[in-house]
Amino acid sequence: MIFLFALPALVLNQDIKEFQQRQREIEEQNSAQNHDFSGSGGINFQQPALDSEEIAENFMPARHQCDACRIVAMVMKNKIQDKVDLYPSIKAGKKLLRESEVVDLVESVCESEKSFEGAGVKVINGVERLAANGFETAEVPGVTQGGMSWPRRFKNYCFQVIEEQDFEWQIYKLFNDNKDTMEFELCFNGSNTACWKNPTQKPRAEL
């Protein structure tokens, strides 16, 4: 496939390698967790604690913004890919989506309640994580507390991610640059990104 954009100069190969290594570690950890829970012993599922921030606010709590950003990036990438796959010339890298299509697509991801359907908070190894369909925490056994304010939180935070990129076309550009590093660019690359400012807490066993 021929990409019509060059990778941003700010993306350092070493940073991407470290990011990809972390992704592999997370996948291996989740696989081990699934294995541990599959035994004959009892399972003690923890319920996420509700504090005043969780109950009242319609905005994403700071401690969940790294996971939230990564979930938004995942959903955006999948939706853009679905759109690109409809057009052979665009899929082959010969053409681009129209700007109006990109704006409608990106904004519809944030607006639609189905984009983050079933998303919520789950306690894993004593740490509250966000869970969503297709995200790394989805298959880890546990109780996901969704509903309530979570759809509004994801909607508001999704639009916040767009605003931080200045405009919708930048989201599409990141996809075209290299969709495999889209999550890294949106959530990890730079001091203003969610996972830089509010990194996901490590499981207590790792502290």
C-alpha positions in Angstrom: 0.0 0.0 0.0 1.2 3.5 -0.9 0.7 6.1 1.8 0.3 9.7 0.6 1.7 11.2 3.8 5.2 10.9 5.4 5.5 9.8 9.0 5.8 12.8 11.3 9.3 13.7 12.2 8.4 13.7 15.9 7.8 9.9 15.8 11.0 8.3 16.9 11.6 4.7 16.0 12.8 3.9 19.5 9.6 5.4 21.0 7.5 3.3 18.7 9.4 0.2 19.5 9.0 0.8 23.2 5.3 1.4 22.7 4.9 -1.8 20.7 6.9 -3.7 23.3 4.6 -2.4 26.0 1.6 -3.5 24.0 3.0 -7.0 23.8 3.6 -7.1 27.5 0.0 -6.0 28.2 -1.3 -8.7 25.9 0.8 -11.4 27.6 -0.3 -10.1 31.0 -3.9 -10.3 30.0 -3.5 -13.8 28.6 -1.9 -14.9 31.9 -4.8 -13.3 33.8 -7.3 -15.2 31.7 -5.4 -18.4 32.3 -5.3 -17.8 36.1 -9.1 -17.2 36.2 -9.9 -20.3 34.2 -8.9 -22.7 37.0 -11.2 -24.4 39.3 -10.8 -21.9 42.2 -13.4 -19.3 43.0 -13.3 -15.9 41.4 -13.6 -12.8 43.5 -14.8 -10.0 41.2 -14.2 -6.5 42.6 -16.8 -3.8 42.0 -15.4 -0.4 41.0 -15.7 2.1 43.8 -17.9 5.2 43.1 -16.6 8.6 44.3 -18.1 12.0 43.8 -16.2 12.5 40.5 -17.5 9.2 39.1 -21.2 9.9 40.0 -21.6 13.6 39.1 -19.2 14.5 36.3 -19.9 14.1 32.6 -16.2 14.5 31.8 -13.6 11.8 31.8 -11.8 11.5 35.1 -8.1 12.3 34.7 -7.0 8.8 36.0 -9.0 7.2 33.1 -7.9 9.5 30.3 -5.1 7.3 29.1 -7.3 4.3 28.6 -10.1 6.5 27.2 -7.7 8.0 24.6 -6.5 4.6 23.5 -10.1 3.4 23.2 -11.1 6.5 21.1 -8.0 5.9 18.9 -9.0 2.2 18.5 -12.6 3.1 17.5 -11.5 5.9 15.2 -9.0 3.6 13.4 -11.6 0.9 12.9 -14.3 3.3 11.6 -11.9 4.9 9.2 -10.7 1.6 8.0 -14.3 0.5 7.4 -14.8 3.6 5.3 -11.6 3.2 3.3 -12.4 -0.4 2.6 -15.5 0.7 0.7 -13.4 2.4 -2.0 -10.8 0.3 -3.9 -8.9 3.3 -5.1 -8.7 4.8 -1.6 -7.7 1.5 -0.1 -4.9 1.2 -2.6 -3.6 4.6 -1.6 -4.4 6.3 -5.0 -7.0 8.7 -3.6 -8.1 10.2 -0.4 -11.5 10.5 1.3 -13.1 13.9 0.8 -12.7 16.3 3.6 -16.4 16.5 4.1 -16.5 12.7 4.5 -13.7 12.8 7.0 -15.4 15.5 9.1 -18.8 13.6 9.1 -17.1 10.3 9.9 -14.9 11.5 12.7 -17.7 13.5 14.3 -20.2 10.7 13.9 -17.9 8.4 15.9 -18.1 10.8 18.9 -21.8 11.5 18.5 -23.0 7.9 18.2 -23.8 6.1 21.4 -23.0 2.8 19.7 -19.3 3.8 19.2 -18.6 3.2 22.9 -21.5 0.8 23.6 -20.7 -1.4 26.7 -17.7 0.7 27.8 -17.2 1.3 31.5 -14.8 0.8 34.4 -13.5 -2.6 35.6 -11.2 -3.4 38.5 -8.2 -5.5 37.3 -5.5 -6.5 39.8 -6.8 -3.9 42.2 -6.6 -1.1 39.6 -9.6 0.6 37.9 -9.3 0.3 34.1 -11.6 1.2 31.3 -13.0 -1.6 29.3 -14.6 -1.5 25.9 -15.3 -3.9 23.0 -12.0 -4.8 21.3 -9.8 -3.1 23.9 -7.1 -5.0 25.8 -9.1 -5.2 29.0 -12.3 -6.5 27.4 -11.6 -10.2 27.8 -10.0 -10.0 31.3 -12.6 -11.4 33.8 -14.3 -8.9 36.0 -17.4 -6.8 36.4 -17.6 -3.8 34.0 -19.6 -1.0 35.4 -21.1 0.9 32.4 -24.1 3.0 31.8 -24.7 6.0 34.1 -22.4 8.8 32.9 -20.0 6.8 30.8 -21.6 7.4 27.4 -21.5 11.1 28.0 -18.0 11.0 29.3 -16.8 9.1 26.2 -18.7 11.5 23.9 -17.2 14.6 25.5 -13.7 13.1 25.7 -13.9 12.0 22.0 -14.5 15.5 21.0 -11.7 16.7 23.2 -9.3 14.3 21.4 -10.4 15.9 18.1 -9.9 19.4 19.5 -6.4 18.6 20.7 -5.6 17.6 17.1 -7.0 21.0 15.9 -9.3 19.5 13.2 -10.7 16.2 12.0 -8.4 15.9 9.0 -5.5 15.5 11.3 -7.0 12.3 12.7 -7.3 11.0 9.1 -3.7 12.0 8.4 -2.5 10.0 11.3 -4.3 7.0 10.0 -2.7 7.5 6.6 0.7 8.1 7.9 0.7 4.7 9.7 -2.5 3.4 11.3 -0.4 1.1 13.5 1.1 4.1 15.3 -2.1 6.1 15.4 -2.7 5.3 19.0 0.9 6.2 19.9 0.6 9.6 18.2 -2.8 10.5 19.8 -2.1 9.2 23.3 1.6 8.8 24.0 3.7 11.1 21.7 4.4 14.4 23.5 4.0 16.0 26.9 0.4 17.1 26.2 -0.9 13.7 25.4 -3.2 11.8 27.8 -0.9 8.9 28.6 2.0 11.3 29.2 0.1 13.5 31.6 -2.0 10.8 33.2 -0.4 7.4 32.7 -2.5 4.3 33.6 -1.7 3.1 37.1 0.2 -0.2 37.2 -1.3 -3.3 38.9 -0.5 -3.4 42.6 1.7 -6.4 42.1 4.0 -4.3 39.9 4.3 -1.4 42.3 
